[in-house]
Amino acid sequence: MTEKLDKTEMKMGYKTSVVAFIDILGFKESIKKSNENEKEYERVLKTITDLQGFFIKPNYKYEIEADEALKLDTQIMQISDSLVISRLVEGRGGIYEMLTNCAFATHLLISNGYLCRGAIKIGKLHHTDKMIFGEAFIKAYLAESEERYPIIKFDKELFEIARTYPSPANEYYADWEVNFIKKDCKELMTGIYYLNYFTNYDNLVGGGEGTASIHYSDLRDIIVYGLKEKTPSVYEKFRWAADQFNKTAKNYELETIE
């Protein structure tokens, strides 16, 4: 996975990349509702505006130079209810940046009343600001579509990539960087992890004392509303989220979900 690009890959223009495919849950229903409901239209507009404002912005000269120095080659694309983020595998500190971006996307969506589901995969990819194709994108897309729970999941090999290509400041402390990343992740099953958004708000996003309680109160409202859904597959997603929420609700002085 961390080997140098082979001659075939270089000739074809593919680059071995880490790709995150993130889907906004319930977005299609919101679009349908927004046809008749002005408030829902405003919510959809604000959500997309927030995503683009945070992720889709001009690449200034110093940012391009910084990416090139770290070999990140960051590419981000927002398409309707999906967000795609890619970075080169050999990017220095790229795994930390990738997971941080995914966490920010998750919490930004929560603040707008949505949960998300996603997957991060590794493989060959061609990704520019206008085009994306390759095995890594297909793998991430399929993994996301097959996931039952509202999580962004990834394989444990991401930790090994983080250890091989740590941030420049942690060149001699790669294990520390990996452990720092792991503290905001949780194992779903053997070798499969997900970003633990039920506990990582303060570490990554928090805006001061009390903001986590407000934010997780919003998350609680989303889950409670979702549990009203009678479709078994949808109910299962929110029941799982409720069970995870209940494990740490008291940390934010919030009531558990029955």
N, C-alpha and C positions, 0 to 999 in steps of 0.2 A: 504493500500500500504506500509506503514511503520511499519506494525506489524512484530513481530518476525516470523521466519520461522516455519511453522507447522511441525508436526512429519512426515507426508507423504513426504513433500518436502525434509526433511533431509535424510529420508531413501532412497529416489530415487536418491539423489545426486544433485537435482536441487538447484539453488540459485536464489533468486529474484534479478534481475539485470536490469540495464538500458542499452539498446542496440541501437547503431547507425548503420544503414545500408546506405552506401553512394555509389552511382553509378556515374561513369564518363560519361557524356553525349557526344555522338559522337565518343566514343572510338572504337566501332565496325567498323565504317566507316574508322577510322584512321588505324586500323589493315589491312583492305582490301586494302587501298591505299598504305600501307607500303610494300606490296608484290612487288610493282613495283617502289616505290619511296624511295630512300635511305634517303632523308631528313626527310620523314615522319617516317621511321623506327627509325631514331635517336631521333625524338621527342617522340615517344612511349617509347623507351628505357629510355630516360632521365626522363620522367614522372614517370615510375614505379620505377626507381632507386631513385628518389627524395622521393617518398612516402615511400619506404622501408627504406631509409636512415634516415627519420625522425621518422617513426612509428615502424618499425620492426627492433629492435636492441637488442643486448644481455641484459639480465636482470642481472645486477650486484648485488652483495650481499647487498649493502647498499640500492639499489632501491627496492629490494624485501622486505627488512626489513621495509622500509618506507611505502610501500603499505600495508604490514601486520598491521603496527601500526595504519594506517588510515582506515583499512578494505576496501581498494579499490579493490583489486584483479583484477587489470587491465589486459585485454586480447585484443590483436589487431591482426587481420588477414587480409591479402590482397590477393584477389583472382581475377586474371585477371583485369577486369574493376571495381571491387568493393572493398570497404574497410569496415570492420566490427570492431567496437570498443565496448567493454562491460565493465561495472563496477558494483560492488554490490550496490544495492540501499542504504544500510547503510554506504557506504563509506563516510568518513568525507571530505567535499569539493568536492565530486565526480561529482556533477552536473556542478560546475564551470569548473572542469578539462575536463569533457566530451564536453561541449560546446566550450571550448577553443580549444580542439583538432579538433573538427569539423570545426571551423573557420580557423585554420591553414591549414587543408586539402583543404578547399575551395580556399584559396588564393594561396596555392602551385599549385593547378590545374590551376588557372587563369594565373599564371606566365608561365605555359606551354601551354597555349592556349585553355584550356577547362573550361566549366562550369560543375557543378555537381548537383545531385538531391539526397535527402536522407530523412530519417525519423528516429526519436528516439522514442523508445517504452519501456515499462516496462512489465516484466513478468518473468516466470520461465525459466531458461536457464542453459545449460551445455556448457561451453566454455573453451577450453584449447588452447595451441598454435597449435594444430593439428586437433582439432575437435570442431564442434559447432552444437547444436540442442536445440530445445525447443520453447515454444510458443512466447517468446519475439522476437526471431529471425524471426519467421514466420510473426508476426505482423509488425515488422519493414520493412521486405522485401515487404510485400503486400502494406503497406502504401506508401513506396517509389514508387512502380510500378504504383500506382493509382494517384500520384501527377501530376498535369498539368504543374507546373512552376519549374524553376531551383532553388530550395531552399532546405534547410534542415529544416524540420518542426518538431514540437513537441507539446504535449499537455501542458496546463498550470499547470498540476499536478507536473511537474518538478520543478516549483518554490516552491511548498510546500515541496517537498523532500529536496530541497536546504535549506529551512528554518529549517527543522527538523534535517538535518545533515550538518551543516555549517563547514567550515574549523576550525581546532582547534583554530587558532588565532582570529576567529570571533565567538567564542562560545557564547559570550554575545551580539553579534552584528549581529544576523542572518538576521534581516530585512535589515541591511546595505548590507550584501552580496547578498541578493536577488535583491535589487535595483541596485546593481553594475552589476549583471548579466543581468537584464532587459534592461539596457541602450543600449545593443548591440543586442537587439531582437525587433521584430516588430510583431504586431498582424495581421495575415492574415484574420482571421474571428473569431467569438466569441469562445474563449477558445483554438484557434490554433495559435501558434507563429512560426516564423522562424528567423534564424540568419541573421541579416541585413548586408550582406557582402558589400553592397553599401556604407557603412559608417564606418565599424569597423576596417578597415585596420590599421589606426594609433594607435588605442587603443591596438590592439593585436599583430600586426606583424611589423608595421612600422620601417624602419631602419634609419630614420633621415629625415631632412628637404628635401622636394621635392620628396621623394620616393613614397608617396601616389599618387601624380599626375602621376608619371610614371606607377605605378601599375594600376591605374584606366584608364589610356590611353590604356593599354593592354586589360582591360575588355571591353572598348568601341570598340576596334578592333574586339574582339570575337563576340560581339553583332551585329555589323554592318555586319560582314561576315555571321552570322547566319540568318539575316533578308533576305538574298538572297534566302534562302530555300523557295520553293513554296509549300511544303507539309503543309497543314493547321495546323496540330497539332504541328509541329516543329516551324513554323512561329509564332504561338501563344506564345510559350515559350519565344522566343527572343523579341517579341513585348512587352510582359510584362516586361522583363528585361530592355528593352530600356526605358519604361515609368518610372521604378524605378530609373534607372541611371540618367535620365534627371532631377529628383528632386534635386539632389545634385551635378550635374556636375560642376556648377559654383564654388563650394567649392574647387575644384581642378583645376580651371582655364581651364576646358575642354569644348568643344563645345557639345551642346545637340545633340541627334540623331533624325533626322527628320523621 
